C-alpha cells in the first residue's frame, strides 16, 4: 500500500528540480522571423532607463507571475507587452530545456515564429531601446568565444561553522561559469541570452 501511494505521489510531481517551486522563475521567447525571405533571430536591447540590466541584449520575456497559467503564458504575455505583437501571431514551435543558473533562479525558454512584420511594430520604448535581428545562417557559421568567471562562496557571519567538519577551515569549492560571447556588427550578445542562444544553435547543427 505504501509503495503504491508513494508511486502516485511521485507521479504527481509538477516540478523538474528540487527547489523549483521556491525559485525566481522567468520565461523568455526565442523569436524567429523572416527578413527578406531568410530566417533570423530577433533580439531586444533593454532600455537604458531600466533599473536592472539597462542596455543589455536579451530575448523578450520576464518573471512568471502568479496569475500566469504557465511559464509559456508568461513568455507570451511579456512578448506582447514588450514588442506589441498580437499573441495570435506568435506561433510557438517548441520548448528548450530550462536554464537553471542556481537553485533560486530558473529560466524557461520557448521558440516561436513571429508572423507579423515585427520590425515595423511600435515596441514598448519604456522597456526596449531597440530591436535587431541576426541571420540564423550567420549564427550557424559563427564560433562564439568564452571567458571563465570564478564565483566564490562567502558564508554570512552567523553561519553555523560548528555544525560542519573543519569549521571555518572548511574548503568551499570554487565555481566557474563559462560566459559566451557573440559579436554581430555593433552588438555583443552575452550572459544568459548567449547561453540560451548557443544551446539552440547547437540543436540546429545536430539536425543539419
N, C-alpha and C positions, 0 to 999 in steps of 0.2 A: 504493500500500500504506500509506504513512504517513498519508494523509488518511483512509483507511478506519479505521485504528487510532485516529486522533485522534477521529473521529466516534463510535466505540464508547466511548472513554473519556469523552468529554463527555456521552454519553447515560447513563453510569453515575453521574453526579454525584448525590450524595444531599443536598447542602446547597444552600440557597437564596441565600446571600450569602457573600462571601469573609470568612473568619474565624469562620463559624458553628460549625465543629467545635471551636473553642477557646473559644467564648464561654460565659459563665454562662447556662445555659438554664433557663427557668422556664415552667410551664404553668398556666393558670387556666381555670376553668369559669365561664361567664356563665350562671347558673341562672335559668330562668323557672319560675314556679309559679303555680298558680291560687289566688286568695284571694277567697272569696265569688263565684265564677264569673267573676272578672276576672283577666287575666294581669298578673303582677307580676315584677319582677326582684329576686332575693334578694341581699343584701349581708351581709358579716360586719364586725363591729367587732373588730379584733385585741385580744387580751388585753393588759391593761396590765402584765402581768408578763413579757411577751416582751422580749427584748433588742433586737430590730430592729423599728422602726416600731410601738411599742405604741400602741394606741388608734386607729390609722389604719383607715379603711374600705377593704375590699378584697373581691375575689372569692375563693372557695375555690381553693386551688392552692398551688404551691410548686416547689421545684427538681426538675428532671428528673434522677433518679438513674441510675447506670449499669445498675441492674437493671431499669429501666423499658424496655419494648419500644419505646415511642414517647412523644412529649410528651403525646399523648392519654391514654395509660396513666397517666402521672404525674398529670395533672389529675384523672382518675377516682380514683386512689389517695388523693390529698390530700383530695378532696371527701369520700370515705368516712371518712377519718381525722378530718377536722375537723367534719363535720356528722352523722356517724353513720348516714348513709343507705346502704341496701343498694345496691350497684352495679347490681344487676339492675333497680332502679327509677329509674335515670338513663338517660333516652332522649336520646342525642346527636343533635342536629339538623344541625349543620354546624360548619365551622371558619372563623374570621375570619383575616384577614391577620396574620402575625406582627408584633409591635411591636418594632422594633429601636431601642433607646434609644442604643446605641453599638455599635461593633464587638465589644465584650466583654460585651454583655448583651442578651438577646432573650427575649421572652415570646410563647408560643403560646396564643392564646385560642380556646376552643371554646364553642359554645352548646348547652345541653341543657335539657330539660324534666325536672323532678323530679316523679315520680309519687306519692311518699309525702306524708303530711301533715307536711311538713318543719318547720313551726313548732312541732310538738309533740314532735319528736325530741330526745333528750338529746345536744346537741352537746358537743364537747370543750372544756371550760372552761379547760383549760390553754393553749389556743391562741385560743379565741374568747370574747370578752367578752359579746357578744350578737349576735343576727341581727335583721334587719328587711327589709322589702320596700318597693318603690316601684312604683306602678302604671305600666305601660308607657304608658297613655293620658296620664298626667300628664307623663311624660318627653317624649312627642311634642309636647306643647304648651309645654314649658318652654324658655326661652332661657338656656343656660349663659353665664356671663361668664368672661373670661380675664384673666390678667396675664402680662406678659413677664418672664422670668428670664434674665439675662445670665450667660454662662459664659465665664470667662477661662482661657486655656491658660497654665500655668506649667511650663515645662520643668524637669527636675531639674538639679542643679548640674553633673553630669557630661555634660550634653547636648553633642554634638559640633558646636558652632556653626561650627567651622572648615570643616565639610563643606557648609554651605548658603550660598547667596548672601545677602549683607548681614550674616551672622553674628549677633551679639547684637542688631543693629538690625532683624532680620527682623520684618516686620509680621504678627503672628499674627491671623488672622481671629476676631473676637468672635462667638460663637454666641449665639443667643437661642432659648429654649424657651417655647412658649406653654402655660401651665398653665391648665386649665379647671376650673371650679367649678360644682357643682350643690348648691343649698341645699334640702333637703327636711326640713321640720319641724326637729328639733333636730340633724339630721345635715348634715355638709358632705362631699360626695364630691369628691375632687380627685386630682391626681397621675396615676399610670399607670392607675389604675382609671377615672378620669374620661375619660382619652383613649380607652380601650377602649370605655367606655360610649357616648361621643359617636360613635365610628365605627359602632357597632352601631345606634344610633338613626338615624343618617343613612342607613344601609342600609334601615331600615324605612320611612323617609319616602320614599325613591325608589320603593318598591314600592306606595305607597298612592295 
